[in-house]
Amino acid sequence: MNDPLPRSASGLTIPPKGRRGERLVTLIAREADPNTDVVLLANRVTEPDAYGASVLRPVASTDVRYLTLSMRSDWRGGRLRTRPAA
């Protein structure tokens, strides 16, 4: 895996209506190389055997990738990394 993406990554957190204690968390990153995955590594959220569910999805015709997860509002941790696409 390559270096983390702190300068090119961000997040958006939204409290969903009617789901107290939860947040919709959208992770956003920029990666121009279509042959590189941007992957979320997050304790208690992503699993090594579910790699595909941890890869940020591309936004068509851009270099932007995103992944939205429903998480407990008190969860902390995780990081984004890049690696060659499988």
Gaussian input, Z-matrix of N, CA and C with variables (Angstrom, degrees):
# hf/3-21g

backbone

0 1
 N
 C     1     B1
 C     2     B2     1     A1
 N     3     B3     2     A2     1     D1
 C     4     B4     3     A3     2     D2
 C     5     B5     4     A4     3     D3
 N     6     B6     5     A5     4     D4
 C     7     B7     6     A6     5     D5
 C     8     B8     7     A7     6     D6
 N     9     B9     8     A8     7     D7
 C    10    B10     9     A9     8     D8
 C    11    B11    10    A10     9     D9
 N    12    B12    11    A11    10    D10
 C    13    B13    12    A12    11    D11
 C    14    B14    13    A13    12    D12
 N    15    B15    14    A14    13    D13
 C    16    B16    15    A15    14    D14
 C    17    B17    16    A16    15    D15
 N    18    B18    17    A17    16    D16
 C    19    B19    18    A18    17    D17
 C    20    B20    19    A19    18    D18
 N    21    B21    20    A20    19    D19
 C    22    B22    21    A21    20    D20
 C    23    B23    22    A22    21    D21
 N    24    B24    23    A23    22    D22
 C    25    B25    24    A24    23    D23
 C    26    B26    25    A25    24    D24
 N    27    B27    26    A26    25    D25
 C    28    B28    27    A27    26    D26
 C    29    B29    28    A28    27    D27
 N    30    B30    29    A29    28    D28
 C    31    B31    30    A30    29    D29
 C    32    B32    31    A31    30    D30
 N    33    B33    32    A32    31    D31
 C    34    B34    33    A33    32    D32
 C    35    B35    34    A34    33    D33
 N    36    B36    35    A35    34    D34
 C    37    B37    36    A36    35    D35
 C    38    B38    37    A37    36    D36
 N    39    B39    38    A38    37    D37
 C    40    B40    39    A39    38    D38
 C    41    B41    40    A40    39    D39
 N    42    B42    41    A41    40    D40
 C    43    B43    42    A42    41    D41
 C    44    B44    43    A43    42    D42
 N    45    B45    44    A44    43    D43
 C    46    B46    45    A45    44    D44
 C    47    B47    46    A46    45    D45
 N    48    B48    47    A47    46    D46
 C    49    B49    48    A48    47    D47
 C    50    B50    49    A49    48    D48
 N    51    B51    50    A50    49    D49
 C    52    B52    51    A51    50    D50
 C    53    B53    52    A52    51    D51
 N    54    B54    53    A53    52    D52
 C    55    B55    54    A54    53    D53
 C    56    B56    55    A55    54    D54
 N    57    B57    56    A56    55    D55
 C    58    B58    57    A57    56    D56
 C    59    B59    58    A58    57    D57
 N    60    B60    59    A59    58    D58
 C    61    B61    60    A60    59    D59
 C    62    B62    61    A61    60    D60
 N    63    B63    62    A62    61    D61
 C    64    B64    63    A63    62    D62
 C    65    B65    64    A64    63    D63
 N    66    B66    65    A65    64    D64
 C    67    B67    66    A66    65    D65
 C    68    B68    67    A67    66    D66
 N    69    B69    68    A68    67    D67
 C    70    B70    69    A69    68    D68
 C    71    B71    70    A70    69    D69
 N    72    B72    71    A71    70    D70
 C    73    B73    72    A72    71    D71
 C    74    B74    73    A73    72    D72
 N    75    B75    74    A74    73    D73
 C    76    B76    75    A75    74    D74
 C    77    B77    76    A76    75    D75
 N    78    B78    77    A77    76    D76
 C    79    B79    78    A78    77    D77
 C    80    B80    79    A79    78    D78
 N    81    B81    80    A80    79    D79
 C    82    B82    81    A81    80    D80
 C    83    B83    82    A82    81    D81
 N    84    B84    83    A83    82    D82
 C    85    B85    84    A84    83    D83
 C    86    B86    85    A85    84    D84
 N    87    B87    86    A86    85    D85
 C    88    B88    87    A87    86    D86
 C    89    B89    88    A88    87    D87
 N    90    B90    89    A89    88    D88
 C    91    B91    90    A90    89    D89
 C    92    B92    91    A91    90    D90
 N    93    B93    92    A92    91    D91
 C    94    B94    93    A93    92    D92
 C    95    B95    94    A94    93    D93
 N    96    B96    95    A95    94    D94
 C    97    B97    96    A96    95    D95
 C    98    B98    97    A97    96    D96
 N    99    B99    98    A98    97    D97
 C   100   B100    99    A99    98    D98
 C   101   B101   100   A100    99    D99
 N   102   B102   101   A101   100   D100
 C   103   B103   102   A102   101   D101
 C   104   B104   103   A103   102   D102
 N   105   B105   104   A104   103   D103
 C   106   B106   105   A105   104   D104
 C   107   B107   106   A106   105   D105
 N   108   B108   107   A107   106   D106
 C   109   B109   108   A108   107   D107
 C   110   B110   109   A109   108   D108
 N   111   B111   110   A110   109   D109
 C   112   B112   111   A111   110   D110
 C   113   B113   112   A112   111   D111
 N   114   B114   113   A113   112   D112
 C   115   B115   114   A114   113   D113
 C   116   B116   115   A115   114   D114
 N   117   B117   116   A116   115   D115
 C   118   B118   117   A117   116   D116
 C   119   B119   118   A118   117   D117
 N   120   B120   119   A119   118   D118
 C   121   B121   120   A120   119   D119
 C   122   B122   121   A121   120   D120
 N   123   B123   122   A122   121   D121
 C   124   B124   123   A123   122   D122
 C   125   B125   124   A124   123   D123
 N   126   B126   125   A125   124   D124
 C   127   B127   126   A126   125   D125
 C   128   B128   127   A127   126   D126
 N   129   B129   128   A128   127   D127
 C   130   B130   129   A129   128   D128
 C   131   B131   130   A130   129   D129
 N   132   B132   131   A131   130   D130
 C   133   B133   132   A132   131   D131
 C   134   B134   133   A133   132   D132
 N   135   B135   134   A134   133   D133
 C   136   B136   135   A135   134   D134
 C   137   B137   136   A136   135   D135
 N   138   B138   137   A137   136   D136
 C   139   B139   138   A138   137   D137
 C   140   B140   139   A139   138   D138
 N   141   B141   140   A140   139   D139
 C   142   B142   141   A141   140   D140
 C   143   B143   142   A142   141   D141
 N   144   B144   143   A143   142   D142
 C   145   B145   144   A144   143   D143
 C   146   B146   145   A145   144   D144
 N   147   B147   146   A146   145   D145
 C   148   B148   147   A147   146   D146
 C   149   B149   148   A148   147   D147
 N   150   B150   149   A149   148   D148
 C   151   B151   150   A150   149   D149
 C   152   B152   151   A151   150   D150
 N   153   B153   152   A152   151   D151
 C   154   B154   153   A153   152   D152
 C   155   B155   154   A154   153   D153
 N   156   B156   155   A155   154   D154
 C   157   B157   156   A156   155   D155
 C   158   B158   157   A157   156   D156
 N   159   B159   158   A158   157   D157
 C   160   B160   159   A159   158   D158
 C   161   B161   160   A160   159   D159
 N   162   B162   161   A161   160   D160
 C   163   B163   162   A162   161   D161
 C   164   B164   163   A163   162   D162
 N   165   B165   164   A164   163   D163
 C   166   B166   165   A165   164   D164
 C   167   B167   166   A166   165   D165
 N   168   B168   167   A167   166   D166
 C   169   B169   168   A168   167   D167
 C   170   B170   169   A169   168   D168
 N   171   B171   170   A170   169   D169
 C   172   B172   171   A171   170   D170
 C   173   B173   172   A172   171   D171
 N   174   B174   173   A173   172   D172
 C   175   B175   174   A174   173   D173
 C   176   B176   175   A175   174   D174
 N   177   B177   176   A176   175   D175
 C   178   B178   177   A177   176   D176
 C   179   B179   178   A178   177   D177
 N   180   B180   179   A179   178   D178
 C   181   B181   180   A180   179   D179
 C   182   B182   181   A181   180   D180
 N   183   B183   182   A182   181   D181
 C   184   B184   183   A183   182   D182
 C   185   B185   184   A184   183   D183
 N   186   B186   185   A185   184   D184
 C   187   B187   186   A186   185   D185
 C   188   B188   187   A187   186   D186
 N   189   B189   188   A188   187   D187
 C   190   B190   189   A189   188   D188
 C   191   B191   190   A190   189   D189
 N   192   B192   191   A191   190   D190
 C   193   B193   192   A192   191   D191
 C   194   B194   193   A193   192   D192
 N   195   B195   194   A194   193   D193
 C   196   B196   195   A195   194   D194
 C   197   B197   196   A196   195   D195
 N   198   B198   197   A197   196   D196
 C   199   B199   198   A198   197   D197
 C   200   B200   199   A199   198   D198
 N   201   B201   200   A200   199   D199
 C   202   B202   201   A201   200   D200
 C   203   B203   202   A202   201   D201
 N   204   B204   203   A203   202   D202
 C   205   B205   204   A204   203   D203
 C   206   B206   205   A205   204   D204
 N   207   B207   206   A206   205   D205
 C   208   B208   207   A207   206   D206
 C   209   B209   208   A208   207   D207
 N   210   B210   209   A209   208   D208
 C   211   B211   210   A210   209   D209
 C   212   B212   211   A211   210   D210
 N   213   B213   212   A212   211   D211
 C   214   B214   213   A213   212   D212
 C   215   B215   214   A214   213   D213
 N   216   B216   215   A215   214   D214
 C   217   B217   216   A216   215   D215
 C   218   B218   217   A217   216   D216
 N   219   B219   218   A218   217   D217
 C   220   B220   219   A219   218   D218
 C   221   B221   220   A220   219   D219
 N   222   B222   221   A221   220   D220
 C   223   B223   222   A222   221   D221
 C   224   B224   223   A223   222   D222
 N   225   B225   224   A224   223   D223
 C   226   B226   225   A225   224   D224
 C   227   B227   226   A226   225   D225
 N   228   B228   227   A227   226   D226
 C   229   B229   228   A228   227   D227
 C   230   B230   229   A229   228   D228
 N   231   B231   230   A230   229   D229
 C   232   B232   231   A231   230   D230
 C   233   B233   232   A232   231   D231
 N   234   B234   233   A233   232   D232
 C   235   B235   234   A234   233   D233
 C   236   B236   235   A235   234   D234
 N   237   B237   236   A236   235   D235
 C   238   B238   237   A237   236   D236
 C   239   B239   238   A238   237   D237
 N   240   B240   239   A239   238   D238
 C   241   B241   240   A240   239   D239
 C   242   B242   241   A241   240   D240
 N   243   B243   242   A242   241   D241
 C   244   B244   243   A243   242   D242
 C   245   B245   244   A244   243   D243
 N   246   B246   245   A245   244   D244
 C   247   B247   246   A246   245   D245
 C   248   B248   247   A247   246   D246
 N   249   B249   248   A248   247   D247
 C   250   B250   249   A249   248   D248
 C   251   B251   250   A250   249   D249
 N   252   B252   251   A251   250   D250
 C   253   B253   252   A252   251   D251
 C   254   B254   253   A253   252   D252
 N   255   B255   254   A254   253   D253
 C   256   B256   255   A255   254   D254
 C   257   B257   256   A256   255   D255

   B1=1.4389
   B2=1.5142
   B3=1.3133
   B4=1.4498
   B5=1.5221
   B6=1.3151
   B7=1.4627
   B8=1.5223
   B9=1.3432
   B10=1.4668
   B11=1.5215
   B12=1.3296
   B13=1.4554
   B14=1.5211
   B15=1.3233
   B16=1.4651
   B17=1.5151
   B18=1.3312
   B19=1.4594
   B20=1.5214
   B21=1.3204
   B22=1.4573
   B23=1.5269
   B24=1.3101
   B25=1.4586
   B26=1.5245
   B27=1.3277
   B28=1.4512
   B29=1.5210
   B30=1.3140
   B31=1.4496
   B32=1.5153
   B33=1.3021
   B34=1.4580
   B35=1.5128
   B36=1.3239
   B37=1.4583
   B38=1.5216
   B39=1.3295
   B40=1.4584
   B41=1.5208
   B42=1.3391
   B43=1.4658
   B44=1.5310
   B45=1.3314
   B46=1.4675
   B47=1.5251
   B48=1.3074
   B49=1.4702
   B50=1.5187
   B51=1.3330
   B52=1.4526
   B53=1.5117
   B54=1.3351
   B55=1.4640
   B56=1.5199
   B57=1.3189
   B58=1.4592
   B59=1.5294
   B60=1.3234
   B61=1.4608
   B62=1.5103
   B63=1.3317
   B64=1.4624
   B65=1.5142
   B66=1.3179
   B67=1.4530
   B68=1.5231
   B69=1.3160
   B70=1.4551
   B71=1.5232
   B72=1.3118
   B73=1.4498
   B74=1.5201
   B75=1.3321
   B76=1.4570
   B77=1.5171
   B78=1.3176
   B79=1.4562
   B80=1.5148
   B81=1.3186
   B82=1.4559
   B83=1.5263
   B84=1.3262
   B85=1.4645
   B86=1.5228
   B87=1.3093
   B88=1.4626
   B89=1.5217
   B90=1.3110
   B91=1.4662
   B92=1.5161
   B93=1.3212
   B94=1.4623
   B95=1.5233
   B96=1.3224
   B97=1.4679
   B98=1.5305
   B99=1.3436
   B100=1.4604
   B101=1.5306
   B102=1.3230
   B103=1.4651
   B104=1.5261
   B105=1.3159
   B106=1.4610
   B107=1.5188
   B108=1.3237
   B109=1.4653
   B110=1.5170
   B111=1.3260
   B112=1.4556
   B113=1.5248
   B114=1.3225
   B115=1.4541
   B116=1.5298
   B117=1.3295
   B118=1.4546
   B119=1.5168
   B120=1.3297
   B121=1.4594
   B122=1.5194
   B123=1.3108
   B124=1.4620
   B125=1.5211
   B126=1.3217
   B127=1.4603
   B128=1.5232
   B129=1.2944
   B130=1.4646
   B131=1.5328
   B132=1.3404
   B133=1.4661
   B134=1.5242
   B135=1.3091
   B136=1.4539
   B137=1.5217
   B138=1.3028
   B139=1.4515
   B140=1.5257
   B141=1.3378
   B142=1.4642
   B143=1.5277
   B144=1.3293
   B145=1.4656
   B146=1.5334
   B147=1.3230
   B148=1.4705
   B149=1.5228
   B150=1.3185
   B151=1.4637
   B152=1.5318
   B153=1.3188
   B154=1.4639
   B155=1.5173
   B156=1.3193
   B157=1.4607
   B158=1.5251
   B159=1.3351
   B160=1.4622
   B161=1.5236
   B162=1.3296
   B163=1.4598
   B164=1.5270
   B165=1.3295
   B166=1.4565
   B167=1.5244
   B168=1.3204
   B169=1.4683
   B170=1.5206
   B171=1.3490
   B172=1.4690
   B173=1.5284
   B174=1.3241
   B175=1.4621
   B176=1.5245
   B177=1.3181
   B178=1.4665
   B179=1.5329
   B180=1.3136
   B181=1.4712
   B182=1.5298
   B183=1.3421
   B184=1.4662
   B185=1.5238
   B186=1.3172
   B187=1.4676
   B188=1.5290
   B189=1.3339
   B190=1.4632
   B191=1.5250
   B192=1.3250
   B193=1.4697
   B194=1.5180
   B195=1.3468
   B196=1.4677
   B197=1.5200
   B198=1.3121
   B199=1.4556
   B200=1.5213
   B201=1.3349
   B202=1.4585
   B203=1.5164
   B204=1.3277
   B205=1.4592
   B206=1.5253
   B207=1.3164
   B208=1.4558
   B209=1.5207
   B210=1.3530
   B211=1.4527
   B212=1.5153
   B213=1.3184
   B214=1.4680
   B215=1.5183
   B216=1.3131
   B217=1.4663
   B218=1.5232
   B219=1.3262
   B220=1.4604
   B221=1.5274
   B222=1.3294
   B223=1.4648
   B224=1.5187
   B225=1.3231
   B226=1.4587
   B227=1.5145
   B228=1.3092
   B229=1.4565
   B230=1.5023
   B231=1.3159
   B232=1.4514
   B233=1.5151
   B234=1.3069
   B235=1.4595
   B236=1.5177
   B237=1.3073
   B238=1.4566
   B239=1.5155
   B240=1.3181
   B241=1.4696
   B242=1.5247
   B243=1.3222
   B244=1.4627
   B245=1.5130
   B246=1.3304
   B247=1.4594
   B248=1.5205
   B249=1.3231
   B250=1.4617
   B251=1.5267
   B252=1.3267
   B253=1.4652
   B254=1.5184
   B255=1.3146
   B256=1.4739
   B257=1.5116
   A1=109.45
   A2=115.01
   A3=121.54
   A4=110.81
   A5=115.73
   A6=121.02
   A7=111.91
   A8=116.55
   A9=120.17
   A10=110.10
   A11=116.75
   A12=121.93
   A13=113.09
   A14=119.60
   A15=118.05
   A16=114.19
   A17=119.31
   A18=120.92
   A19=112.99
   A20=117.96
   A21=119.78
   A22=112.47
   A23=117.41
   A24=120.58
   A25=110.13
   A26=114.56
   A27=120.45
   A28=108.83
   A29=116.28
   A30=120.06
   A31=111.62
   A32=114.91
   A33=122.59
   A34=106.80
   A35=117.10
   A36=121.92
   A37=109.40
   A38=116.61
   A39=122.50
   A40=108.70
   A41=118.12
   A42=119.55
   A43=109.57
   A44=118.56
   A45=120.32
   A46=111.43
   A47=116.28
   A48=121.06
   A49=110.52
   A50=115.54
   A51=121.09
   A52=115.15
   A53=118.82
   A54=121.44
   A55=108.91
   A56=114.45
   A57=121.29
   A58=110.86
   A59=115.93
   A60=120.39
   A61=113.60
   A62=118.59
   A63=122.32
   A64=110.00
   A65=115.40
   A66=122.48
   A67=108.63
   A68=116.13
   A69=120.80
   A70=106.02
   A71=116.68
   A72=122.37
   A73=107.89
   A74=115.92
   A75=121.20
   A76=108.04
   A77=116.17
   A78=123.00
   A79=107.82
   A80=116.07
   A81=121.67
   A82=107.96
   A83=116.35
   A84=120.87
   A85=109.13
   A86=115.67
   A87=121.30
   A88=108.67
   A89=117.08
   A90=122.87
   A91=107.30
   A92=117.07
   A93=122.06
   A94=112.97
   A95=118.29
   A96=120.96
   A97=110.21
   A98=118.34
   A99=120.40
   A100=113.32
   A101=117.25
   A102=121.44
   A103=112.15
   A104=117.05
   A105=122.23
   A106=108.93
   A107=115.97
   A108=121.38
   A109=109.55
   A110=116.67
   A111=122.44
   A112=104.75
   A113=116.56
   A114=122.40
   A115=110.72
   A116=116.10
   A117=121.41
   A118=108.68
   A119=116.26
   A120=122.30
   A121=105.72
   A122=117.15
   A123=120.02
   A124=110.08
   A125=114.72
   A126=119.24
   A127=110.77
   A128=116.05
   A129=125.17
   A130=114.19
   A131=117.73
   A132=120.08
   A133=110.45
   A134=117.57
   A135=121.60
   A136=109.93
   A137=116.36
   A138=122.54
   A139=109.45
   A140=117.99
   A141=120.38
   A142=113.70
   A143=117.91
   A144=119.79
   A145=112.47
   A146=117.44
   A147=122.00
   A148=109.53
   A149=115.77
   A150=122.00
   A151=111.69
   A152=118.06
   A153=122.04
   A154=113.37
   A155=117.79
   A156=121.41
   A157=111.90
   A158=117.40
   A159=121.91
   A160=112.94
   A161=117.13
   A162=121.62
   A163=109.48
   A164=116.74
   A165=120.50
   A166=109.44
   A167=116.66
   A168=123.70
   A169=110.39
   A170=117.48
   A171=119.60
   A172=112.25
   A173=114.93
   A174=121.85
   A175=105.27
   A176=117.66
   A177=122.88
   A178=112.20
   A179=115.45
   A180=124.63
   A181=113.51
   A182=117.43
   A183=121.86
   A184=109.26
   A185=116.08
   A186=121.10
   A187=110.69
   A188=116.31
   A189=122.52
   A190=110.25
   A191=115.55
   A192=122.76
   A193=107.94
   A194=116.96
   A195=120.22
   A196=110.78
   A197=115.36
   A198=123.01
   A199=107.07
   A200=117.60
   A201=121.79
   A202=109.43
   A203=115.57
   A204=122.22
   A205=109.28
   A206=116.76
   A207=122.26
   A208=106.47
   A209=115.92
   A210=120.24
   A211=110.71
   A212=115.53
   A213=119.92
   A214=108.50
   A215=116.58
   A216=120.27
   A217=113.17
   A218=118.53
   A219=120.32
   A220=113.15
   A221=118.50
   A222=121.02
   A223=110.38
   A224=116.20
   A225=122.29
   A226=108.07
   A227=116.02
   A228=120.08
   A229=112.14
   A230=115.63
   A231=122.04
   A232=111.88
   A233=115.22
   A234=121.61
   A235=109.02
   A236=115.71
   A237=121.80
   A238=108.43
   A239=116.11
   A240=121.61
   A241=107.36
   A242=115.65
   A243=120.65
   A244=109.45
   A245=115.24
   A246=120.79
   A247=107.92
   A248=118.20
   A249=119.87
   A250=110.02
   A251=116.25
   A252=120.88
   A253=110.39
   A254=115.38
   A255=121.49
   A256=111.09
   D1=151.14
   D2=-179.95
   D3=-91.67
   D4=-167.75
   D5=-177.59
   D6=-68.76
   D7=153.53
   D8=172.72
   D9=-61.95
   D10=166.07
   D11=-175.87
   D12=-114.03
   D13=55.22
   D14=-174.73
   D15=-66.12
   D16=-33.02
   D17=-177.30
   D18=-79.63
   D19=-20.65
   D20=-175.06
   D21=-116.05
   D22=16.11
   D23=-178.01
   D24=-127.48
   D25=152.95
   D26=-179.11
   D27=-153.73
   D28=178.60
   D29=178.58
   D30=-146.61
   D31=157.53
   D32=178.56
   D33=-132.69
   D34=129.31
   D35=-178.26
   D36=-119.80
   D37=129.41
   D38=-179.19
   D39=-130.70
   D40=129.34
   D41=173.93
   D42=-80.12
   D43=116.04
   D44=180.00
   D45=-71.21
   D46=142.56
   D47=179.68
   D48=-63.62
   D49=135.85
   D50=175.21
   D51=76.74
   D52=6.71
   D53=-179.58
   D54=-126.96
   D55=71.96
   D56=-177.67
   D57=-59.38
   D58=137.59
   D59=178.59
   D60=83.99
   D61=3.22
   D62=178.29
   D63=-118.24
   D64=159.17
   D65=175.04
   D66=-139.09
   D67=142.69
   D68=166.68
   D69=-89.74
   D70=118.52
   D71=-176.99
   D72=-112.51
   D73=119.31
   D74=176.81
   D75=-108.90
   D76=119.91
   D77=176.87
   D78=-94.63
   D79=136.03
   D80=-176.37
   D81=-129.40
   D82=134.68
   D83=178.70
   D84=-145.53
   D85=157.82
   D86=175.91
   D87=-108.35
   D88=132.25
   D89=174.96
   D90=-152.43
   D91=111.13
   D92=-175.62
   D93=-77.17
   D94=-25.41
   D95=-176.58
   D96=-80.83
   D97=112.84
   D98=-179.17
   D99=-67.40
   D100=-12.72
   D101=179.11
   D102=-94.13
   D103=12.26
   D104=178.99
   D105=-120.42
   D106=129.28
   D107=173.96
   D108=-87.79
   D109=144.80
   D110=167.40
   D111=-106.39
   D112=121.24
   D113=-169.46
   D114=-120.32
   D115=135.71
   D116=174.02
   D117=-86.42
   D118=125.81
   D119=173.31
   D120=-111.57
   D121=106.26
   D122=-173.88
   D123=-137.87
   D124=122.59
   D125=178.68
   D126=-62.24
   D127=136.33
   D128=179.44
   D129=64.68
   D130=12.66
   D131=177.37
   D132=-124.26
   D133=-49.08
   D134=-178.93
   D135=-107.53
   D136=148.69
   D137=-179.28
   D138=-121.47
   D139=142.69
   D140=179.87
   D141=-56.71
   D142=-32.87
   D143=-178.62
   D144=-81.11
   D145=-2.78
   D146=177.86
   D147=-119.79
   D148=47.01
   D149=-176.20
   D150=-53.25
   D151=-45.89
   D152=-176.54
   D153=-58.76
   D154=-30.80
   D155=179.78
   D156=-77.15
   D157=-9.48
   D158=-177.88
   D159=-103.81
   D160=-2.81
   D161=-178.10
   D162=-87.57
   D163=129.40
   D164=176.81
   D165=-67.30
   D166=139.86
   D167=-176.21
   D168=-89.44
   D169=142.53
   D170=178.92
   D171=-75.79
   D172=146.98
   D173=170.19
   D174=-94.11
   D175=124.17
   D176=-173.94
   D177=-51.68
   D178=137.66
   D179=175.43
   D180=63.45
   D181=24.18
   D182=177.04
   D183=-138.24
   D184=176.49
   D185=172.45
   D186=-103.25
   D187=17.36
   D188=-177.49
   D189=-92.18
   D190=138.96
   D191=174.27
   D192=-122.81
   D193=151.87
   D194=-179.92
   D195=-147.78
   D196=159.17
   D197=173.72
   D198=-152.83
   D199=126.89
   D200=178.42
   D201=-111.17
   D202=131.26
   D203=179.75
   D204=-129.37
   D205=150.24
   D206=171.07
   D207=-96.28
   D208=122.66
   D209=-174.47
   D210=-135.81
   D211=158.82
   D212=173.01
   D213=-64.28
   D214=144.20
   D215=-176.85
   D216=-67.32
   D217=-18.46
   D218=-179.62
   D219=-97.16
   D220=5.40
   D221=-179.78
   D222=-72.68
   D223=138.96
   D224=176.83
   D225=-136.95
   D226=145.23
   D227=174.00
   D228=124.33
   D229=178.61
   D230=179.54
   D231=101.53
   D232=161.81
   D233=178.14
   D234=-157.97
   D235=159.95
   D236=176.79
   D237=-103.72
   D238=139.61
   D239=176.69
   D240=-135.25
   D241=160.66
   D242=173.79
   D243=-109.65
   D244=153.64
   D245=172.95
   D246=-159.72
   D247=156.75
   D248=178.36
   D249=-57.82
   D250=139.98
   D251=-179.37
   D252=-64.51
   D253=143.17
   D254=-178.81
   D255=-74.10

